[in-house]
């Protein structure tokens, strides 16, 4: 891309079943989540604050799946990966804070004879 304003860095973040595709670019006024103007929560913008680039980047985010907390953490993961692509020197800082590590915890499957993964039916004596 020749135009500096159109250049962006890309990162994909995941958490449980939530997937966020994040593009960061040097236009701090623009923040869109699923094509709607939005503000980033403190959790989402924490990688930007950590490397001191909060007022430098704007984001374009597409997120689907999971709940609100999983989506926030997926967005945080995607922003951290995009920052690493922007500047590889940020890797050690982001890794130390745990933003580049994908949280491997997933929902356990339901077992037959149980109500949920581990929840047994209520026991009645009589």
The first five atom37 places (N, CA, C, CB, O) and aatype in JSON, in Angstrom:
{
  "aatype": [20, 20, 20, 20, 20, 20, 20, 20, 20, 20, 20, 20, 20, 20, 20, 20, 20, 20, 20, 20, 20, 20, 20, 20, 20, 20, 20, 20, 20, 20, 20, 20, 20, 20, 20, 20, 20, 20, 20, 20, 20, 20, 20, 20, 20, 20, 20, 20, 20, 20, 20, 20, 20, 20, 20, 20, 20, 20, 20, 20, 20, 20, 20, 20, 20, 20, 20, 20, 20, 20, 20, 20, 20, 20, 20, 20, 20, 20, 20, 20, 20, 20, 20, 20, 20, 20, 20, 20, 20, 20, 20, 20, 20, 20, 20, 20, 20, 20, 20, 20, 20, 20, 20, 20, 20, 20, 20, 20, 20, 20, 20, 20, 20, 20, 20, 20, 20, 20, 20, 20, 20, 20, 20, 20, 20, 20],
  "atom_mask": [
    [1, 1, 1, 1, 1],
    [1, 1, 1, 1, 1],
    [1, 1, 1, 1, 1],
    [1, 1, 1, 1, 1],
    [1, 1, 1, 1, 1],
    [1, 1, 1, 1, 1],
    [1, 1, 1, 1, 1],
    [1, 1, 1, 1, 1],
    [1, 1, 1, 1, 1],
    [1, 1, 1, 1, 1],
    [1, 1, 1, 1, 1],
    [1, 1, 1, 1, 1],
    [1, 1, 1, 1, 1],
    [1, 1, 1, 1, 1],
    [1, 1, 1, 1, 1],
    [1, 1, 1, 1, 1],
    [1, 1, 1, 1, 1],
    [1, 1, 1, 1, 1],
    [1, 1, 1, 1, 1],
    [1, 1, 1, 1, 1],
    [1, 1, 1, 1, 1],
    [1, 1, 1, 1, 1],
    [1, 1, 1, 1, 1],
    [1, 1, 1, 1, 1],
    [1, 1, 1, 1, 1],
    [1, 1, 1, 1, 1],
    [1, 1, 1, 1, 1],
    [1, 1, 1, 1, 1],
    [1, 1, 1, 1, 1],
    [1, 1, 1, 1, 1],
    [1, 1, 1, 1, 1],
    [1, 1, 1, 1, 1],
    [1, 1, 1, 1, 1],
    [1, 1, 1, 1, 1],
    [1, 1, 1, 1, 1],
    [1, 1, 1, 1, 1],
    [1, 1, 1, 1, 1],
    [1, 1, 1, 1, 1],
    [1, 1, 1, 1, 1],
    [1, 1, 1, 1, 1],
    [1, 1, 1, 1, 1],
    [1, 1, 1, 1, 1],
    [1, 1, 1, 1, 1],
    [1, 1, 1, 1, 1],
    [1, 1, 1, 1, 1],
    [1, 1, 1, 1, 1],
    [1, 1, 1, 1, 1],
    [1, 1, 1, 1, 1],
    [1, 1, 1, 1, 1],
    [1, 1, 1, 1, 1],
    [1, 1, 1, 1, 1],
    [1, 1, 1, 1, 1],
    [1, 1, 1, 1, 1],
    [1, 1, 1, 1, 1],
    [1, 1, 1, 1, 1],
    [1, 1, 1, 1, 1],
    [1, 1, 1, 1, 1],
    [1, 1, 1, 1, 1],
    [1, 1, 1, 1, 1],
    [1, 1, 1, 1, 1],
    [1, 1, 1, 1, 1],
    [1, 1, 1, 1, 1],
    [1, 1, 1, 1, 1],
    [1, 1, 1, 1, 1],
    [1, 1, 1, 1, 1],
    [1, 1, 1, 1, 1],
    [1, 1, 1, 1, 1],
    [1, 1, 1, 1, 1],
    [1, 1, 1, 1, 1],
    [1, 1, 1, 1, 1],
    [1, 1, 1, 1, 1],
    [1, 1, 1, 1, 1],
    [1, 1, 1, 1, 1],
    [1, 1, 1, 1, 1],
    [1, 1, 1, 1, 1],
    [1, 1, 1, 1, 1],
    [1, 1, 1, 1, 1],
    [1, 1, 1, 1, 1],
    [1, 1, 1, 1, 1],
    [1, 1, 1, 1, 1],
    [1, 1, 1, 1, 1],
    [1, 1, 1, 1, 1],
    [1, 1, 1, 1, 1],
    [1, 1, 1, 1, 1],
    [1, 1, 1, 1, 1],
    [1, 1, 1, 1, 1],
    [1, 1, 1, 1, 1],
    [1, 1, 1, 1, 1],
    [1, 1, 1, 1, 1],
    [1, 1, 1, 1, 1],
    [1, 1, 1, 1, 1],
    [1, 1, 1, 1, 1],
    [1, 1, 1, 1, 1],
    [1, 1, 1, 1, 1],
    [1, 1, 1, 1, 1],
    [1, 1, 1, 1, 1],
    [1, 1, 1, 1, 1],
    [1, 1, 1, 1, 1],
    [1, 1, 1, 1, 1],
    [1, 1, 1, 1, 1],
    [1, 1, 1, 1, 1],
    [1, 1, 1, 1, 1],
    [1, 1, 1, 1, 1],
    [1, 1, 1, 1, 1],
    [1, 1, 1, 1, 1],
    [1, 1, 1, 1, 1],
    [1, 1, 1, 1, 1],
    [1, 1, 1, 1, 1],
    [1, 1, 1, 1, 1],
    [1, 1, 1, 1, 1],
    [1, 1, 1, 1, 1],
    [1, 1, 1, 1, 1],
    [1, 1, 1, 1, 1],
    [1, 1, 1, 1, 1],
    [1, 1, 1, 1, 1],
    [1, 1, 1, 1, 1],
    [1, 1, 1, 1, 1],
    [1, 1, 1, 1, 1],
    [1, 1, 1, 1, 1],
    [1, 1, 1, 1, 1],
    [1, 1, 1, 1, 1],
    [1, 1, 1, 1, 1],
    [1, 1, 1, 1, 1],
    [1, 1, 1, 1, 1],
    [1, 1, 1, 1, 1],
    [1, 1, 1, 1, 1]
  ],
  "atom_positions": [
    [[0.83, -1.17, 0.0], [0.0, 0.0, 0.0], [0.88, 1.24, 0.0], [-0.95, 0.0, 1.2], [1.77, 1.38, 0.84]],
    [[0.63, 2.12, -0.92], [1.47, 3.3, -1.04], [1.0, 4.42, -0.12], [1.49, 3.78, -2.47], [1.83, 5.15, 0.42]],
    [[-0.29, 4.58, 0.06], [-0.82, 5.65, 0.9], [-0.61, 5.31, 2.36], [-2.31, 5.89, 0.6], [-1.04, 4.25, 2.81]],
    [[0.03, 6.19, 3.12], [0.35, 5.94, 4.53], [-0.92, 5.81, 5.37], [1.23, 7.07, 5.07], [-0.94, 5.03, 6.33]],
    [[-1.97, 6.56, 5.04], [-3.2, 6.54, 5.84], [-3.93, 5.21, 5.72], [-4.12, 7.68, 5.41], [-4.66, 4.84, 6.64]],
    [[-3.75, 4.49, 4.62], [-4.47, 3.25, 4.41], [-3.7, 2.03, 4.89], [-4.78, 3.09, 2.96], [-4.22, 0.91, 4.84]],
    [[-2.48, 2.22, 5.37], [-1.68, 1.09, 5.84], [-2.22, 0.6, 7.18], [-0.19, 1.48, 5.96], [-2.54, 1.4, 8.06]],
    [[-2.32, -0.71, 7.34], [-2.79, -1.27, 8.59], [-2.01, -2.53, 8.93], [-4.3, -1.57, 8.52], [-1.33, -3.11, 8.08]],
    [[-2.14, -2.94, 10.2], [-1.52, -4.16, 10.7], [-2.62, -5.04, 11.25], [-0.43, -3.86, 11.79], [-3.57, -4.55, 11.86]],
    [[-2.49, -6.33, 11.03], [-3.59, -7.27, 11.24], [-3.25, -8.26, 12.34], [-3.9, -8.01, 9.94], [-2.1, -8.68, 12.49]],
    [[-4.26, -8.63, 13.13], [-4.08, -9.66, 14.15], [-5.4, -10.37, 14.41], [-3.54, -9.04, 15.45], [-6.47, -9.75, 14.36]],
    [[-5.34, -11.66, 14.67], [-6.53, -12.45, 15.0], [-6.43, -12.88, 16.45], [-6.68, -13.68, 14.06], [-5.42, -13.44, 16.88]],
    [[-7.49, -12.61, 17.21], [-7.51, -13.0, 18.61], [-8.62, -14.0, 18.86], [-7.69, -11.77, 19.51], [-9.68, -13.94, 18.23]],
    [[-8.38, -14.94, 19.78], [-9.38, -15.96, 20.08], [-9.47, -16.17, 21.59], [-9.04, -17.29, 19.37], [-8.48, -16.02, 22.31]],
    [[-10.68, -16.51, 22.04], [-10.91, -16.87, 23.44], [-12.19, -17.67, 23.5], [-10.98, -15.6, 24.36], [-13.23, -17.18, 23.05]],
    [[-12.15, -18.89, 24.04], [-13.29, -19.8, 24.04], [-13.81, -19.93, 22.61], [-14.4, -19.31, 24.99], [-13.08, -20.42, 21.75]],
    [[-15.05, -19.52, 22.32], [-15.56, -19.62, 20.96], [-15.59, -18.27, 20.26], [-16.96, -20.23, 20.96], [-16.09, -18.17, 19.14]],
    [[-15.07, -17.23, 20.89], [-15.06, -15.89, 20.29], [-13.83, -15.73, 19.41], [-15.08, -14.81, 21.39], [-12.72, -16.13, 19.78]],
    [[-14.04, -15.14, 18.23], [-12.95, -14.86, 17.3], [-13.03, -13.39, 16.9], [-13.02, -15.8, 16.05], [-14.08, -12.91, 16.49]],
    [[-11.9, -12.68, 17.03], [-11.86, -11.26, 16.67], [-10.77, -11.04, 15.63], [-11.61, -10.38, 17.92], [-9.62, -11.43, 15.84]],
    [[-11.13, -10.43, 14.52], [-10.13, -10.02, 13.53], [-9.95, -8.52, 13.7], [-10.57, -10.4, 12.05], [-10.9, -7.74, 13.59]],
    [[-8.7, -8.12, 13.96], [-8.4, -6.74, 14.32], [-7.44, -6.14, 13.31], [-7.81, -6.66, 15.74], [-6.43, -6.75, 12.96]],
    [[-7.76, -4.93, 12.86], [-6.84, -4.14, 12.05], [-6.56, -2.86, 12.8], [-7.42, -3.85, 10.61], [-7.49, -2.16, 13.2]],
    [[-5.27, -2.53, 13.0], [-4.92, -1.25, 13.61], [-4.25, -0.38, 12.56], [-3.98, -1.45, 14.85], [-3.5, -0.87, 11.72]],
    [[-4.54, 0.91, 12.6], [-3.96, 1.84, 11.65], [-3.75, 3.19, 12.32], [-4.85, 1.99, 10.39], [-4.35, 3.47, 13.36]],
    [[-2.9, 4.01, 11.73], [-2.5, 5.27, 12.36], [-3.54, 6.36, 12.11], [-1.14, 5.71, 11.83], [-3.29, 7.31, 11.37]],
    [[-4.7, 6.22, 12.73], [-5.76, 7.23, 12.72], [-6.49, 7.07, 14.05], [-6.74, 7.06, 11.48], [-7.44, 6.29, 14.13]],
    [[-6.08, 7.79, 15.09], [-6.61, 7.53, 16.43], [-8.09, 7.85, 16.6], [-5.83, 8.31, 17.43], [-8.7, 7.43, 17.59]],
    [[-8.69, 8.57, 15.67], [-10.1, 8.95, 15.82], [-11.05, 7.81, 15.49], [-10.41, 10.13, 14.94], [-12.19, 7.81, 15.96]],
    [[-10.61, 6.83, 14.71], [-11.51, 5.8, 14.22], [-11.42, 4.53, 15.06], [-11.2, 5.48, 12.77], [-10.37, 3.91, 15.16]],
    [[-12.55, 4.15, 15.65], [-12.67, 2.87, 16.35], [-14.01, 2.28, 15.97], [-12.53, 3.04, 17.93], [-15.06, 2.82, 16.33]],
    [[-13.99, 1.16, 15.23], [-15.24, 0.5, 14.85], [-15.19, -0.96, 15.28], [-15.48, 0.61, 13.33], [-14.18, -1.64, 15.14]],
    [[-16.32, -1.42, 15.81], [-16.49, -2.82, 16.16], [-17.72, -3.31, 15.41], [-16.63, -3.04, 17.72], [-18.82, -2.8, 15.63]],
    [[-17.55, -4.3, 14.53], [-18.61, -4.81, 13.66], [-19.3, -3.67, 12.9], [-19.66, -5.59, 14.5], [-20.52, -3.58, 12.86]],
    [[-18.48, -2.81, 12.28], [-18.93, -1.69, 11.44], [-19.76, -0.65, 12.18], [-19.73, -2.23, 10.29], [-20.52, 0.09, 11.55]],
    [[-19.64, -0.57, 13.49], [-20.31, 0.47, 14.28], [-19.26, 1.22, 15.08], [-21.39, -0.14, 15.21], [-18.32, 0.62, 15.59]],
    [[-19.43, 2.54, 15.2], [-18.51, 3.3, 16.03], [-18.68, 2.87, 17.47], [-18.76, 4.83, 15.89], [-19.81, 2.71, 17.95]],
    [[-17.57, 2.67, 18.16], [-17.61, 2.2, 19.54], [-16.36, 2.68, 20.27], [-17.72, 0.65, 19.6], [-15.4, 3.15, 19.66]],
    [[-16.39, 2.54, 21.58], [-15.22, 2.83, 22.4], [-14.65, 1.53, 22.93], [-15.58, 3.8, 23.58], [-15.39, 0.59, 23.24]],
    [[-13.33, 1.47, 23.02], [-12.68, 0.29, 23.57], [-12.73, 0.36, 25.1], [-11.2, 0.18, 23.08], [-12.54, 1.43, 25.68]],
    [[-13.0, -0.77, 25.73], [-12.97, -0.83, 27.19], [-11.52, -0.84, 27.65], [-13.74, -2.08, 27.73], [-10.6, -1.0, 26.85]],
    [[-11.33, -0.68, 28.96], [-9.96, -0.68, 29.49], [-9.25, -2.0, 29.21], [-9.97, -0.4, 31.0], [-8.05, -2.02, 28.93]],
    [[-10.0, -3.11, 29.29], [-9.41, -4.42, 29.02], [-8.94, -4.52, 27.57], [-10.41, -5.54, 29.34], [-7.86, -5.04, 27.3]],
    [[-9.75, -4.01, 26.65], [-9.4, -4.11, 25.23], [-8.21, -3.24, 24.86], [-10.6, -3.72, 24.37], [-7.37, -3.65, 24.05]],
    [[-8.12, -2.05, 25.45], [-7.04, -1.15, 25.06], [-5.78, -1.31, 25.9], [-7.52, 0.28, 25.15], [-4.82, -0.57, 25.71]],
    [[-5.76, -2.27, 26.82], [-4.59, -2.44, 27.68], [-3.29, -2.74, 26.92], [-4.86, -3.56, 28.66], [-2.24, -2.27, 27.35]],
    [[-3.3, -3.51, 25.81], [-2.03, -3.68, 25.07], [-1.52, -2.36, 24.49], [-2.21, -4.71, 23.94], [-0.31, -2.11, 24.46]],
    [[-2.45, -1.5, 24.02], [-2.04, -0.2, 23.47], [-1.45, 0.68, 24.57], [-3.24, 0.51, 22.81], [-0.45, 1.37, 24.34]],
    [[-2.05, 0.67, 25.76], [-1.53, 1.45, 26.88], [-0.16, 0.95, 27.31], [-2.5, 1.41, 28.07], [0.73, 1.73, 27.63]],
    [[0.01, -0.37, 27.3], [1.26, -0.98, 27.76], [2.45, -0.53, 26.91], [1.15, -2.5, 27.73], [3.53, -0.28, 27.44]],
    [[2.25, -0.43, 25.6], [3.36, -0.03, 24.72], [3.36, 1.47, 24.45], [3.29, -0.8, 23.4], [4.21, 1.96, 23.7]],
    [[2.41, 2.2, 25.04], [2.38, 3.67, 24.9], [1.9, 4.15, 23.55], [3.73, 4.22, 25.16], [2.33, 5.21, 23.1]],
    [[1.03, 3.41, 22.89], [0.54, 3.79, 21.56], [-0.98, 4.01, 21.54], [0.92, 2.72, 20.54], [-1.6, 3.93, 20.48]],
    [[-1.56, 4.29, 22.7], [-3.02, 4.43, 22.79], [-3.54, 5.57, 21.92], [-3.43, 4.65, 24.24], [-4.59, 5.45, 21.29]],
    [[-2.81, 6.69, 21.88], [-3.27, 7.85, 21.12], [-2.77, 7.86, 19.67], [-2.83, 9.12, 21.81], [-2.97, 8.84, 18.95]],
    [[-2.12, 6.77, 19.24], [-1.56, 6.7, 17.89], [-2.44, 5.89, 16.94], [-0.16, 6.1, 17.93], [-2.55, 6.23, 15.76]],
    [[-3.07, 4.82, 17.46], [-3.76, 3.87, 16.6], [-5.28, 3.95, 16.7], [-3.32, 2.48, 16.92], [-5.83, 4.21, 17.77]],
    [[-5.93, 3.73, 15.57], [-7.35, 3.47, 15.5], [-7.52, 2.0, 15.16], [-8.07, 4.38, 14.46], [-6.58, 1.36, 14.69]],
    [[-8.72, 1.46, 15.39], [-8.93, 0.03, 15.16], [-10.19, -0.2, 14.36], [-9.0, -0.72, 16.48], [-11.16, 0.55, 14.43]],
    [[-10.15, -1.27, 13.6], [-11.33, -1.79, 12.91], [-11.42, -3.26, 13.31], [-11.24, -1.6, 11.33], [-10.53, -4.05, 13.01]],
    [[-12.52, -3.62, 13.98], [-12.62, -4.94, 14.59], [-13.88, -5.64, 14.11], [-12.62, -4.84, 16.12], [-14.96, -5.03, 14.05]],
    [[-13.75, -6.91, 13.76], [-14.89, -7.78, 13.49], [-14.81, -8.9, 14.51], [-14.88, -8.33, 12.0], [-13.81, -9.6, 14.59]],
    [[-15.87, -9.08, 15.3], [-15.86, -10.09, 16.35], [-17.15, -10.88, 16.3], [-15.66, -9.44, 17.75], [-18.23, -10.33, 16.06]],
    [[-17.03, -12.19, 16.53], [-18.23, -13.05, 16.53], [-18.01, -14.2, 17.51], [-18.53, -13.59, 15.1], [-16.88, -14.55, 17.83]],
    [[-19.12, -14.78, 17.97], [-19.07, -15.93, 18.85], [-18.8, -15.55, 20.28], [-18.04, -16.89, 18.38], [-18.33, -14.45, 20.57]],
    [[-19.08, -16.49, 21.2], [-18.79, -16.29, 22.6], [-19.69, -15.26, 23.25], [-17.38, -15.89, 22.77], [-20.64, -14.77, 22.65]],
    [[-19.37, -14.93, 24.49], [-20.09, -13.92, 25.24], [-19.32, -12.61, 25.23], [-20.34, -14.38, 26.68], [-18.3, -12.49, 24.56]],
    [[-19.81, -11.63, 25.98], [-19.18, -10.31, 25.95], [-17.76, -10.35, 26.53], [-20.03, -9.32, 26.73], [-16.86, -9.71, 25.98]],
    [[-17.55, -11.08, 27.61], [-16.21, -11.13, 28.21], [-15.22, -11.85, 27.3], [-16.26, -11.82, 29.59], [-14.08, -11.43, 27.15]],
    [[-15.67, -12.94, 26.68], [-14.8, -13.67, 25.75], [-14.46, -12.81, 24.55], [-15.46, -14.98, 25.29], [-13.33, -12.84, 24.07]],
    [[-15.43, -12.04, 24.07], [-15.18, -11.16, 22.93], [-14.18, -10.07, 23.29], [-16.49, -10.53, 22.43], [-13.32, -9.73, 22.49]],
    [[-14.29, -9.52, 24.51], [-13.33, -8.51, 24.96], [-11.92, -9.08, 24.99], [-13.71, -7.97, 26.35], [-10.97, -8.44, 24.53]],
    [[-11.78, -10.29, 25.53], [-10.45, -10.89, 25.62], [-9.91, -11.29, 24.25], [-10.48, -12.1, 26.54], [-8.71, -11.24, 24.03]],
    [[-10.8, -11.68, 23.34], [-10.37, -12.0, 21.97], [-9.89, -10.73, 21.27], [-11.53, -12.65, 21.17], [-8.89, -10.76, 20.55]],
    [[-10.58, -9.61, 21.49], [-10.16, -8.33, 20.9], [-8.81, -7.92, 21.47], [-11.22, -7.23, 21.17], [-7.94, -7.46, 20.73]],
    [[-8.61, -8.08, 22.78], [-7.32, -7.75, 23.4], [-6.21, -8.59, 22.8], [-7.38, -7.97, 24.92], [-5.12, -8.08, 22.52]],
    [[-6.47, -9.88, 22.59], [-5.48, -10.78, 21.99], [-5.16, -10.35, 20.56], [-6.0, -12.24, 22.01], [-4.0, -10.36, 20.15]],
    [[-6.19, -9.98, 19.8], [-5.98, -9.54, 18.42], [-5.2, -8.25, 18.33], [-7.31, -9.37, 17.72], [-4.33, -8.11, 17.47]],
    [[-5.49, -7.29, 19.21], [-4.76, -6.02, 19.22], [-3.29, -6.26, 19.56], [-5.39, -5.03, 20.25], [-2.4, -5.66, 18.96]],
    [[-3.03, -7.15, 20.52], [-1.64, -7.47, 20.89], [-0.89, -8.1, 19.72], [-1.62, -8.41, 22.11], [0.27, -7.78, 19.48]],
    [[-1.55, -8.99, 18.99], [-0.9, -9.62, 17.83], [-0.64, -8.61, 16.72], [-1.76, -10.77, 17.29], [0.38, -8.68, 16.04]],
    [[-1.58, -7.68, 16.53], [-1.38, -6.64, 15.5], [-0.23, -5.71, 15.89], [-2.68, -5.83, 15.3], [0.55, -5.3, 15.03]],
    [[-0.12, -5.37, 17.17], [0.99, -4.54, 17.63], [2.33, -5.24, 17.44], [0.81, -4.16, 19.11], [3.33, -4.6, 17.12]],
    [[2.34, -6.56, 17.64], [3.57, -7.32, 17.43], [3.96, -7.29, 15.95], [3.39, -8.77, 17.91], [5.15, -7.22, 15.62]],
    [[2.97, -7.34, 15.07], [3.25, -7.26, 13.63], [3.76, -5.87, 13.25], [1.98, -7.6, 12.82], [4.62, -5.74, 12.39]],
    [[3.22, -4.85, 13.91], [3.65, -3.46, 13.66], [5.1, -3.26, 14.06], [2.76, -2.48, 14.44], [5.88, -2.67, 13.31]],
    [[5.47, -3.76, 15.25], [6.83, -3.59, 15.73], [7.21, -4.83, 16.55], [6.97, -2.29, 16.58], [6.65, -5.06, 17.62]],
    [[8.15, -5.61, 16.06], [8.54, -6.86, 16.72], [9.19, -6.62, 18.08], [9.48, -7.64, 15.83], [9.28, -7.55, 18.89]],
    [[9.65, -5.39, 18.34], [10.27, -5.09, 19.63], [9.25, -5.1, 20.78], [10.97, -3.73, 19.57], [9.63, -5.23, 21.94]],
    [[7.97, -4.96, 20.45], [6.92, -4.98, 21.48], [6.66, -6.39, 22.01], [5.63, -4.4, 20.92], [5.99, -6.55, 23.03]],
    [[7.18, -7.41, 21.33], [6.86, -8.79, 21.68], [7.18, -9.13, 23.14], [7.61, -9.74, 20.77], [6.34, -9.7, 23.84]],
    [[8.37, -8.78, 23.6], [8.77, -9.14, 24.96], [7.87, -8.47, 26.0], [10.23, -8.76, 25.21], [7.5, -9.1, 27.0]],
    [[7.5, -7.21, 25.77], [6.63, -6.49, 26.7], [5.24, -7.12, 26.74], [6.53, -5.01, 26.31], [4.69, -7.35, 27.81]],
    [[4.68, -7.39, 25.57], [3.34, -7.96, 25.48], [3.31, -9.4, 26.01], [2.84, -7.94, 24.03], [2.35, -9.8, 26.67]],
    [[4.36, -10.16, 25.74], [4.44, -11.55, 26.2], [4.52, -11.61, 27.72], [5.65, -12.26, 25.56], [3.88, -12.45, 28.35]],
    [[5.32, -10.71, 28.3], [5.48, -10.67, 29.75], [4.15, -10.35, 30.45], [6.54, -9.63, 30.14], [3.88, -10.86, 31.53]],
    [[3.33, -9.5, 29.83], [2.02, -9.14, 30.39], [0.98, -10.23, 30.13], [1.54, -7.81, 29.79], [-0.1, -10.19, 30.72]],
    [[1.29, -11.2, 29.26], [0.38, -12.31, 28.99], [-0.65, -12.03, 27.91], [-0.33, -12.68, 30.23], [-1.63, -12.76, 27.79]],
    [[-0.44, -10.99, 27.11], [-1.4, -10.62, 26.07], [-1.25, -11.43, 24.79], [-1.27, -9.16, 25.76], [-2.18, -11.48, 23.98]],
    [[-0.11, -12.06, 24.58], [0.1, -12.85, 23.35], [-0.24, -14.32, 23.55], [1.54, -12.71, 22.87], [-0.28, -15.08, 22.58]],
    [[-0.48, -14.73, 24.79], [-0.79, -16.12, 25.07], [-2.28, -16.36, 24.88], [-0.37, -16.5, 26.5], [-3.1, -15.66, 25.47]],
    [[-2.63, -17.34, 24.07], [-4.02, -17.67, 23.84], [-4.51, -18.52, 24.99], [-4.22, -18.41, 22.48], [-3.93, -19.57, 25.27]],
    [[-5.57, -18.09, 25.68], [-6.1, -18.83, 26.82], [-6.72, -20.13, 26.31], [-7.15, -17.96, 27.61], [-7.7, -20.08, 25.58]],
    [[-6.17, -21.3, 26.68], [-6.61, -22.55, 26.08], [-7.9, -23.13, 26.67], [-5.54, -23.56, 26.21], [-8.4, -24.14, 26.18]],
    [[-8.44, -22.5, 27.72], [-9.61, -23.09, 28.39], [-10.84, -23.04, 27.49], [-9.89, -22.35, 29.71], [-11.16, -22.0, 26.91]],
    [[-11.51, -24.16, 27.38], [-12.73, -24.28, 26.57], [-13.81, -24.91, 27.42], [-12.48, -25.12, 25.29], [-13.52, -25.52, 28.46]],
    [[-15.05, -24.78, 27.0], [-16.17, -25.38, 27.72], [-16.09, -26.9, 27.56], [-17.53, -24.84, 27.2], [-15.88, -27.41, 26.46]],
    [[-16.26, -27.62, 28.68], [-16.21, -29.08, 28.66], [-17.53, -29.63, 28.11], [-15.93, -29.65, 30.08], [-18.59, -29.05, 28.36]],
    [[-17.46, -30.71, 27.38], [-18.68, -31.25, 26.77], [-19.6, -31.88, 27.79], [-18.32, -32.25, 25.71], [-19.15, -32.34, 28.84]],
    [[-20.89, -31.92, 27.48], [-21.89, -32.54, 28.35], [-21.73, -34.05, 28.28], [-23.33, -32.1, 27.95], [-21.52, -34.62, 27.2]],
    [[-21.85, -34.71, 29.44], [-21.73, -36.17, 29.49], [-23.13, -36.79, 29.61], [-20.83, -36.61, 30.69], [-24.03, -36.19, 30.2]],
    [[-23.32, -37.99, 29.04], [-24.63, -38.64, 29.14], [-24.96, -39.0, 30.59], [-24.66, -39.9, 28.27], [-24.08, -39.4, 31.35]],
    [[-26.22, -38.85, 30.96], [-26.66, -39.14, 32.32], [-26.49, -37.98, 33.29], [-25.92, -40.31, 32.84], [-26.96, -38.05, 34.42]],
    [[-25.8, -36.92, 32.84], [-25.6, -35.75, 33.7], [-26.36, -34.56, 33.1], [-24.09, -35.42, 33.84], [-26.74, -34.58, 31.93]],
    [[-26.57, -33.55, 33.92], [-27.29, -32.37, 33.46], [-26.38, -31.43, 32.65], [-27.88, -31.63, 34.64], [-26.82, -30.84, 31.67]],
    [[-25.12, -31.31, 33.08], [-24.11, -30.53, 32.36], [-22.85, -31.38, 32.29], [-23.83, -29.14, 33.07], [-22.95, -32.6, 32.39]],
    [[-21.7, -30.8, 32.12], [-20.47, -31.56, 32.01], [-20.2, -32.4, 33.26], [-19.3, -30.62, 31.76], [-19.78, -33.55, 33.16]],
    [[-20.44, -31.82, 34.45], [-20.18, -32.54, 35.7], [-21.35, -32.53, 36.67], [-18.98, -31.96, 36.38], [-21.33, -33.27, 37.65]],
    [[-22.36, -31.71, 36.41], [-23.5, -31.57, 37.32], [-24.4, -32.8, 37.22], [-24.31, -30.29, 36.99], [-24.98, -33.07, 36.18]],
    [[-24.5, -33.54, 38.34], [-25.32, -34.74, 38.37], [-26.77, -34.37, 38.7], [-24.77, -35.76, 39.4], [-27.01, -33.32, 39.29]],
    [[-27.72, -35.22, 38.34], [-29.11, -34.96, 38.74], [-29.22, -34.95, 40.27], [-30.07, -36.03, 38.14], [-28.45, -35.62, 40.96]],
    [[-30.18, -34.18, 40.78], [-30.32, -34.08, 42.24], [-30.7, -35.43, 42.81], [-31.38, -33.01, 42.62], [-31.55, -36.14, 42.27]],
    [[-30.05, -35.78, 43.93], [-30.28, -37.08, 44.55], [-31.43, -36.97, 45.54], [-29.01, -37.58, 45.25], [-31.45, -36.07, 46.37]],
    [[-32.39, -37.89, 45.45], [-33.52, -37.92, 46.38], [-33.47, -39.22, 47.15], [-34.87, -37.76, 45.63], [-33.36, -40.29, 46.56]],
    [[-33.56, -39.15, 48.49], [-33.49, -40.35, 49.32], [-34.77, -41.19, 49.17], [-33.26, -39.97, 50.8], [-34.7, -42.41, 49.12]],
    [[-35.91, -40.52, 49.1], [-37.19, -41.25, 48.96], [-37.97, -40.75, 47.78], [-38.03, -41.11, 50.21], [-39.06, -41.25, 47.52]]
  ]
}
